[in-house]
């Protein structure tokens, strides 16, 4: 201690400060890039959600029941169950209905005898993709 000063330049009656200069801004700037990104997203996502930007029904012109009716002519069987779920696809987050028609397998509700899933554009009603699975055809093909 020289003339009342400590060797690191802090007066004994002053609170000790961090070497980086102190404040919240300086501490944030010292964080790694990924950490800053996560903090920014954690602050930004709730704001966007509240503003309605991330609403799941944004851009949807075709309702669930209408998507099922658009998809129904594409199947060639009488389904036991039908289900439609809205999801977002691609970089532009285009809203799409995934409409599934199924006949469950006997004795096992987790498997199916037949299933067709049809993707319907939720804005235009255009059929985007048809995927069919038939458990009976798979078993017959193995014989």
Residue pairs with C-beta under 8 A, 6 or more apart in sequence:
1 7
1 12
4 11
4 12
5 11
6 12
10 16
10 17
20 26
20 27
20 30
28 36
28 39
31 39
45 54
48 54
52 58
56 86
56 88
56 95
57 86
57 95
58 95
59 94
59 95
59 122
59 123
60 86
60 95
60 122
60 123
61 122
61 123
61 124
61 125
62 70
62 97
62 120
62 121
62 122
62 123
62 124
62 125
64 84
64 86
64 97
66 125
67 84
67 97
67 99
67 120
67 122
67 125
68 82
68 84
68 99
70 99
70 120
70 125
70 127
71 97
71 99
71 101
71 118
71 120
71 127
72 101
74 116
74 118
74 127
74 130
75 101
75 116
75 118
77 101
77 103
77 114
77 116
78 103
79 101
79 102
79 103
79 114
79 116
80 102
80 103
80 104
81 100
81 101
81 102
81 104
82 99
82 100
82 101
82 102
83 99
83 100
83 102
84 97
84 98
84 99
84 100
85 97
85 98
86 95
86 96
86 97
86 98
86 122
87 95
87 96
87 98
88 94
88 95
88 96
89 95
89 96
89 119
94 121
94 122
94 123
95 121
95 122
95 123
96 119
96 120
96 121
96 122
96 128
97 119
97 120
97 121
97 122
98 117
98 118
98 119
99 117
99 118
99 119
99 120
100 115
100 116
100 117
100 118
101 115
101 116
101 117
101 118
102 112
102 114
102 115
102 116
103 112
103 113
103 114
103 115
104 111
104 112
104 113
105 111
105 112
105 113
105 135
106 113
111 135
112 133
112 135
113 134
113 135
113 136
114 132
114 133
114 134
114 135
114 136
115 132
115 133
115 134
116 130
116 131
116 132
116 133
117 130
117 131
117 132
118 127
118 129
118 130
118 131
119 127
119 128
119 129
119 130
120 126
120 127
120 128
121 127
121 128
